[in-house]
Amino acid sequence: MSEQTTASSLAELKTLVQGTPAAGDAPVAREPKKDQFGRSYATGRRKNAIARVWVKPGKGTIEINGRAAAKYFARPVLRMLITQPFLVADRYQQFDVYCTVVGGGLSGQAGAVRHGISRALTNFEPALRPILKKAGFLTRDPRVVERKKYGKAKARRSFQFSKR
């Protein structure tokens, strides 16, 4: 065991602590996570949608539930949403993406795919983690639909008041 010392002020405490290495000083080198086919896998979630995403080096094709991304997400905003991680990481059209999405609506599914792509990219290339983290793509959006309460028409909406 090490001997204990007491500090009478914050300045003394600082000098005592500076000699010991902190846990967050040295960055831990992460290993890429790839399967036998050279793909990285990740799960993305948004609202009630869950996306299972596989990423591998390729020409930039994105396939969602067996269909091309342009067919599956007809709105340009949703297509833009799923390509954001590649644009931020400067890896546009360098990876092929295959994913399956279940649950939710199209907007939630697009958000889930974006989250999954971001996480799969960090599994494939751990050096991209700070870039994607700063852009906010690795954080799961916690907003979900509020549940309906009894005695209410919806989650918060009351029934119309009638004086007579």
C-alpha positions in Angstrom: 0.0 0.0 0.0 1.1 3.6 -0.5 1.4 5.9 2.4 -1.3 8.5 2.9 -0.6 12.2 2.9 -3.0 15.0 3.8 -3.2 18.4 2.0 -4.2 21.4 4.0 -5.0 23.6 0.9 -6.0 23.2 -2.7 -2.6 24.3 -3.9 -0.9 21.5 -1.9 -3.5 19.0 -3.3 -2.7 20.1 -6.8 1.1 19.6 -6.3 0.4 16.1 -4.8 -1.9 15.1 -7.7 0.3 16.4 -10.5 2.9 13.7 -9.8 0.4 10.9 -10.4 -0.7 10.1 -13.9 -4.4 10.8 -14.5 -6.7 8.3 -16.2 -7.5 10.6 -19.1 -4.0 11.7 -19.9 -2.9 9.0 -22.4 -5.4 8.4 -25.3 -6.2 4.7 -25.6 -5.5 3.4 -29.1 -8.6 1.7 -30.3 -8.5 -1.4 -32.5 -10.7 -1.5 -35.6 -13.5 -4.0 -35.4 -14.0 -5.9 -38.6 -15.5 -9.3 -39.4 -14.0 -12.0 -41.7 -15.4 -10.1 -44.8 -13.7 -6.8 -43.9 -17.0 -5.2 -42.8 -17.8 -3.2 -39.6 -21.1 -3.5 -37.9 -23.1 -1.1 -35.8 -26.6 -0.5 -34.6 -28.3 2.9 -34.9 -31.4 4.1 -33.2 -33.8 7.0 -33.5 -37.4 7.3 -32.1 -38.8 3.8 -32.6 -36.5 2.9 -35.6 -33.6 0.5 -35.3 -31.0 0.2 -38.1 -28.5 -2.6 -38.4 -25.6 -1.2 -40.5 -22.6 -2.9 -42.2 -19.9 -0.7 -43.7 -17.0 -1.9 -46.0 -14.7 -0.1 -48.4 -16.2 0.3 -51.9 -17.7 2.7 -54.4 -20.2 4.4 -52.2 -23.4 2.4 -52.8 -26.0 2.5 -50.0 -28.5 -0.3 -49.8 -31.4 -0.2 -47.4 -33.7 -3.2 -46.9 -32.5 -4.5 -50.3 -33.3 -1.3 -52.1 -31.1 1.6 -53.2 -31.1 4.6 -50.9 -32.5 6.8 -53.6 -35.5 4.5 -53.9 -36.0 3.9 -50.2 -35.7 7.5 -49.1 -37.4 9.4 -51.8 -37.1 12.8 -50.1 -33.7 14.6 -50.8 -33.5 15.7 -47.1 -33.5 12.1 -45.9 -30.9 11.1 -48.4 -28.8 14.1 -47.4 -29.2 13.0 -43.7 -27.7 9.5 -44.3 -24.7 10.8 -46.2 -23.7 13.4 -43.6 -21.3 11.2 -41.7 -19.3 10.5 -44.8 -19.1 14.2 -45.8 -18.0 15.3 -42.3 -15.4 12.5 -42.2 -14.2 13.3 -45.7 -14.9 9.7 -46.8 -17.7 10.3 -49.4 -18.1 7.5 -51.9 -15.4 5.4 -50.3 -17.6 2.9 -48.4 -20.4 0.6 -49.4 -23.3 0.5 -46.9 -25.7 -2.3 -46.4 -28.4 -1.9 -43.7 -31.7 -3.2 -42.5 -34.2 -0.9 -40.8 -37.3 -1.7 -38.8 -39.8 0.4 -36.9 -40.8 4.0 -36.9 -41.4 6.3 -39.9 -39.1 7.4 -42.7 -37.6 10.3 -40.7 -36.8 8.2 -37.7 -35.4 5.5 -40.0 -33.1 8.0 -41.7 -31.9 9.2 -38.3 -31.3 5.6 -37.2 -29.3 4.9 -40.4 -27.2 8.0 -39.9 -26.5 7.0 -36.3 -25.6 3.4 -37.4 -23.3 4.6 -40.2 -21.5 6.9 -37.8 -20.9 4.1 -35.3 -19.9 1.6 -38.0 -17.4 4.1 -39.4 -15.8 4.5 -35.9 -15.6 0.8 -35.6 -13.9 0.6 -39.0 -11.6 3.6 -38.6 -11.3 4.6 -34.9 -9.4 7.8 -35.8 -12.7 9.3 -37.1 -14.3 9.1 -33.7 -13.4 12.7 -32.6 -14.7 14.2 -35.8 -18.0 12.4 -35.8 -18.4 13.0 -32.0 -17.9 16.7 -32.4 -20.5 16.8 -35.2 -22.9 15.0 -32.9 -23.5 11.9 -35.0 -22.5 9.4 -32.3 -25.0 10.6 -29.7 -28.4 8.9 -29.8 -31.2 11.4 -30.0 -33.2 10.6 -26.9 -36.4 12.4 -28.0 -39.4 10.0 -28.4 -43.1 10.5 -28.5 -44.6 11.2 -25.1 -47.2 8.6 -24.0 -50.9 9.3 -23.7 -52.2 9.8 -20.1 -55.6 8.8 -18.9 -58.1 11.6 -18.5 -56.5 13.4 -21.5 -57.3 13.4 -25.2 -53.6 13.0 -26.1 -50.4 13.2 -24.1 -51.1 16.7 -22.8 -54.2 17.9 -24.7 -57.3 18.1 -22.5 -60.9 17.5 -23.6 -62.8 20.6 -24.6 -64.3 22.4 -21.5 -68.0 23.0 -21.6 -69.5 25.4 -19.1 -73.1 24.2 -19.7 
